[in-house]
Amino acid sequence: MGTVDHNSWYSTGNENAKNGNYEDALVAYDKALEIDPNHVSAWNNKGIVLSKLKRFEESIICYDRAIELDPKYANAWYNKANALRNFGQSLVDKANDDRTNAPKLVNRSIALFDSADKCYDMGDTLSRTKP
């Protein structure tokens, strides 16, 4: 039996993600990244799946890795911006239920929204400069 390469795992991850099998998709992306830790699209797509699972902090780490590998990858910048916004919003929602920590949560969310805006701008810039 031949060895499964990173592209097969990546495709499996995409198929699982498309069908809403997010946990299986994560396993497949992790296997692809074990074989090829520099697979930019696998990092990006793993981030998308983690965002769908509302695991925003983990997804941001994946987008950062994709951006580190390919700083001109506009999609990763947009996805990171969305994850930052969603993470910020989740903190605002939490602040509504947690009056004690509300000021801290709101301040952190404002910083996340600011970072998101910068990432969106970067994505826009890169999208416009595509050859």
Beta strands, then each sheet from edge to edge (+ up, - down):
end
